[in-house]
Amino acid sequence: GFIAGADVNAFRGATDAEDRKLEVVVLEAPEHVRSTYESDDFAAGYINYYLCNGGLILPQFGDRHADSAARDALQELFPDRDIVQINIDGIAAGGGGIHCATQQQPVV
């Protein structure tokens, strides 16, 4: 699941319904973004990724260090998925991310 930065500490030491300790992984936001969008709402964060069949779609903002660190951390957490990073500047300029822009349909 996704949690915002201020909420991270609330989850440290927390457990799930089976009393297993939660593992909290922090994905640092990029220090600079490539965007040419003038927006106070620009959402430059990696936690709004999307899991799909066999893959993970991850934002890419043009900060080589932060983009790589996020990809590497998620590859470690999801070793069997192909991770693809894409430019989401247009979505991020409106305050959203990849997961916000998708509408999953469960198999019935």
N, C-alpha and C positions, 0 to 999 in steps of 0.2 A: 504494500500500500504506500501511499504518499503522505508525508507530513511536512508541514511548513517549518522553517528554521526555528521559530520561537517555541514550537511544540516538541522539539526533539528531546529536551530534558525530561519532559513528562513521560517519555517512553523508556528512558534508561532505567533499568531495573524492573520494568513491567513484565508481566507474563501473559501468555495466551490462555485460552479456556482449559487447556490441559496442563497448566502451570509450568510451561516451558518459557524460559527467559527469552525475550525478544532480542534479536540482533539488530542494532541500529547502525546503519551505514550512512554517513554524511557525504553527499556529493556537492562539492564546493561550486558555487556559481562562477562563471567566467569574470575576469577582471575587466576585459574589454570585449566589445562585440563589433562585428563588421557592419551592423545595420546602418542604413542611410535613412531609416524612418525616424521622424521627429515625434517621439511619443513618450509621455511620462508613464505610460502603462506598460512599457516594454518588459516582458517577462522572460528574463534570461536565466533559466534554471534547467537542470537536467532531470529533475524528478518527475516531470510530466512526459515520460516515455510511454511507448505503447507496445504491449506484448501481442504478438500475432503468431500464427502457426509456424513454429520452428524459428522464429526470429524476434528481434527487438528493434524497434525504430526509435532512435535517440536524436535529440536536437544537436545541432552543430552551429556554433556561434562565431567561429573564426578566431578564437583564442586557442592556439595550438596546444598549450599546456593543459588548460582546463578541459578542452574537448577530449584529449587523449586520456586524461585521468578519469573522467567520467566513463568513457568507453571501457577502459581497463578494469575499473571497479565493477561495472555491470557484467563484463565478460567473466569475471571471477565468480560472481553470484549466479550467473546463468550460462554455465560452460557449454551446454548443448544447443544454444541458440546462436544464430548468425546475427550480429549486431551491425546495423546500417545507420550511419549518421546522415541527417539531411538538414539543409538550410531551412529554418522555419521562421525567418525574420518577419514575413508578412503576418503570420499568426501571432507571433510574440509581440509585435507592435500593438496588437489589440488587447494584450494582456493574457493571451492564451497559450496553449501548447499543443503538442501532438495528441495527447490523451483527450484533451478538451474537444478537439475537432473530430473525434471518431465516435461512431455509434456502433458498438458491438452488437451482434445478433447471436444469441445462444442457439445451439443446435437443439431442436425440439424432437 
